[in-house]
């Protein structure tokens, strides 16, 4: 008797396909996975039924049987509002998502609460992980992933962790590039608004700032340094404090904080760049439409995510990945910097 599908039966099961064909579920499974040892006429009948009823195998069940899920976990070791409110990270994740889709993989967001990413990997729901911007306080994640032998790639270096795969930029060089630009315009009293200290990038950008001052025999002054957390609000607060100091320029280590810094400057009836020049970092899409458009260090956020995804999937698929990836940076000069008056 031909199987009749009612409106409530939105999808048939492998068992129903087997009953209609008069074969075992194993035989249907062999056809689905293109295995041999199935009679041609039986294979054709099963394929016709699959087509007629729009049968789709359960992806998770198939993953368990094949020990392949074609899914990548994206570990976010920060609060969601910090990551998703920052356009830089949105671009990184856009790169990850686009590349995983192009390679035929799905993407699963993972947070570090109770190390649920360990269970997800051991249940074979993902085949590896991309870790978004891990810092010095996230070494436990790296050690746990290593312990369970999960393939993973980080989108930043981690101090003291030499044997991990990562995609990053040369943050020291990038900070030096920003400082060289300001110094070339005649600035000597240059403030710094630095990001969270847990990030390797913050440490390296701080070093680049100090080293470039030293190169030009400009004394380092700790009173000209403030710390933010990457948000517009923290940039605003830090700049508010720096306005009590004598300075002519500020290097801000992310564009979102630079947006807050510009707001604080304007509220004191000062003008960028006439009174204070500003260099940001990241070149987020908003940088070019700020008032004034922001001079900033351009790092390829989208390519950082895409490169991490390519590297991870190569690892998952058994390809040799010997080198870490250091992406190029450049300075984009716009109207937020000018010669000192």
N, C-alpha and C positions, 0 to 999 in steps of 0.2 A: 504493500500500500504506500502510495506516495505521501511523503511528509507534507502536511499543510501548515504553513506558517501564518499565525494570526497577527493582528496589528500589535498586540502586546509583546510578541516575540521579536524584539529588535535585533537580536543576533542569535544564530544557531551555535551549538557547541560542537566540539570535535566528535563527541559521542553520537550526536544526532546525524552528523555526516556519515559516520561509520555505519549506523543502523540503516540509513537510506541506501548505502552502497552494498550492504550485506558483508562487510569486512570488519576487522578489528580496528580499534583506535590506533594500535601500533602501525597498521598498514597506512592509515590516513596520515599519521605522523611522518612516516617514511616518505610519502609523496610530498608533504609540506616542506620537508627538509631536503628534497631532491636526492633521496637515497636510492640505491639499486635494489634488485630483488623484488620488484613489483611488476606483475604482468602488464604489458602495454595497454591492454584493453581495460584493466582495472584502474590503472593510473589515469587514463583518459576519462573514465566514468567519474572518478573522484574529483578530478579537476573541473569537470563540467558542473558537478554539484556545488563545489566551492564557488564557482563563478555565478551560478544561478541564485544561490542564497546569500551571496555577499559575505561568505564566512571570512572572519579575521581571527587568527590565532591570538590567544591571550599572551601579550608581550611579556608579562612578568613570569608566567608559567614557562614560556619558552626560554626565558633567560635562566631560570633555575635549571632546566634540563640541559641546556647547552653551556651553563656557567658563563654566559655572556649576556649582558644587559644593554650594551651599547649606550650606556649612560655615564656621564661625568658628574661628579659632585663638586660644587663650588662652595668651598669653606669660607665663611665670612666671620673672622674672629673679632668683630666689633658689633656695637649696637646697630640695628638696621637703619635707624634714622640718620646715623653718621654717614653710612655708606651711600644710602639712596638719596640723600640731600646734597651730595657732592657731585657736580657734573663730571668731574674727572673720573670717578669710579663708575659712573654710568657709562662712560665711553669704554672703559676697560671691560665692563661686563657685556657691552654691545659687541665688542671684538670677540670675547669668549663665545657668546651665543651664536654669532654668525658663523664662526669657524667650526664649532661643534656640529651645527646643523649641516654645513657644507660637507662634513666628513661622515654624515649619517649617524650622529650621536645625539642623545637627549641631554638635557641639563637639569640637575637637581640642586636646589639651594640647600645648604647645610649650615647650621649654626653649631656653636661649640658647647651648648648647654648639655651637661652630663655626658659629653663625648659621644653623642648619638651618631656621629659620623663613623665611629668604629663599628657599631651594630649595622649600619647601612652597608658598609663594605663587606662585613662578614656574612651578611644575608645575600650578598651578590647582587644588590640593587644598583650598585655603581661599580665601575671597573678601575677608577682612579679619581684623583682630586686635583683641583686647582685651588691654592690657598691665596686669598687676596691680601696682599701687603702685610705679611706677618712681621712682627717686631720682636724685640728682645724678650718681651713677656709672653711670647707665644711659642717658646721652644718646646713646651710640653706637647703641643700639637704635632710638631715635627718629629719628636721622639716617639709619640704614639703611632703615627703613620709609618715610621720606619719599623717599629716593633711588629706591626701587623702585616708588614711587607706590602703596603699599598703603594702603587705608583702615584707620584704627585709632583707637581711643579708649583713653585711659588712665584708671585709677581714682585718679589723684592729679595734682596740678600738678607741674611740673618747673621748678626755677629757671632763668630765662633762656630758656625755650622758650615763646614767646608764641602761636605759631600752631598749637597742637595742640588737639584736642578732648579734654575730660576731664570726669569726674564726681568731685566732691570735697565736702568740708565746709569751713567757715571754722574752721580749726584754732586761729587766734589767739583768736577769740571764744570757742571752746569751752574753751580753757585759762583764759581770763579768767573764764569762768563758774564753773569749778572753784575758782579762787582766791578769787573774790568770796564763794562759799559758805563757805569755810574762814575767811576774814577776818571774815565776818559773825558767826561763832561765837566770835570773840575771839582766834583764832590769829594769831600774829605770826612765830614761828619755824617756817616751813613748808619742809620739804624737798621736793626734786624728784627723781624717778627718771625719766629721759628715755630715749627709744628710740634706735635707730641713727641716727647723725648724717647718713647718706646720704639719709634720708627728708626730703622737704620738710615733712611733718607734724611731725617732731621739731623742726626749726628754728622753725616757726611756733608750736608749743606752748611752746617755750622763750621765745620773744618775748612770748607772752601771759602767762607766769609772771612774767617780769621787769617788764613794763609794769604789771601789776596791783600788784606790790609798790611800784613807784614811785608809782602813783596814790594809795596810802595811806601814803606816806612811810615805808615799811618798807625798810631797807637790804638790798641784794642781798648774799648771802653765798655765795660759791662753795663753801665747805666743806659746804653743805647740798645740794649737787647731785651726783648720781651718774648714770652712764650704764649702761643695760642693752641687751640685744639683742632684747627682746620675749618672752623665755622666762620660765617660772616660776623656773628656776634663777638667772637673772641678776637678777630682782627680789629673790630671797632673798639673794643675795650683796651687792647694793647696799644693801638695808635693813640687813644685818648691819654694814656700815660706817657707815651713818648713825646707828645706835644709839649710836655713840661720841660723837655730837654732842648738844647740847642742842636738842631740838625737840619740838613738841607735835602736829604734823600733817605729813602727806606727800601730795603730789600725784604719782600714778604714772600715766604716760601710756599704759598699756594694762592691761586687767584681768588678763591672764595674769601680768604682772610684779607686780601688786597681790596676787595669790594667794601668790606667793613672799614678798612683803613681810610679809603677815599671818603666815605661818608663822615667819619670823625673829623677829617681835615676840613671838609666843607662846613661842618657845623661850627667850627672855630673861625669861620670867615676867611679861611686861607684858600689858596688856589693851587691846584695841581696842573702843571708842574712848576708854575712861577715861584711858589713858595717852597714846595716840597715835591721832589721827583719820586716816583714809585716804580719799582720793577716787581712784577708778580712771578708766578711759576705755574706751569701746566698748559697755558693757552687754551682754556676752556672756551666753548663757543661764545659765551657772553663777553669775553675779554675785549673783542673787537667792537662791541657796541656800548661799552661803558662810556661815561662822560668824565674825563676824556678816555678815548680808547687806550687800553692798557699795554704798555711795554711788558713783555713777559718771556720767560723761558718756555719754549715749546717742547714738550715731550710727547711722543706718539702714543697716547693712551689707548686708542683703538687697536693699534698694532701690538701693544703690550699684551692685551687680552688675547688677540688672535694668535700671537706667537706662543703664548703659554698653552693655548688649546692645541695647537699643532704639535708642540713638543710632547705634551701629555699623551695625545692619541698615538703618536709614534712610539712612545714607551709601551703603551697598552698593546699595540699591535706587534711588539717584538722588534721594532726597528732600533738601530743603534743611535743613541743620542749622546754624543761625547762632549759637546761644548754647551756652556750656558750662553744666553743671548743678551748682549749689551746693545741697546738701541741708541741711535744718534739723537742728540739734542741740538737746538739752535736758539738764538735770541730773535724775537720778533719785536722790532722797534716801532712803537706807535707814539702817541702824543702825551703819555704820562711822564715822560722824562725829557729834560732839556738841559742846556748848559747852565751852570750856576751863575747867578746875576751878581 
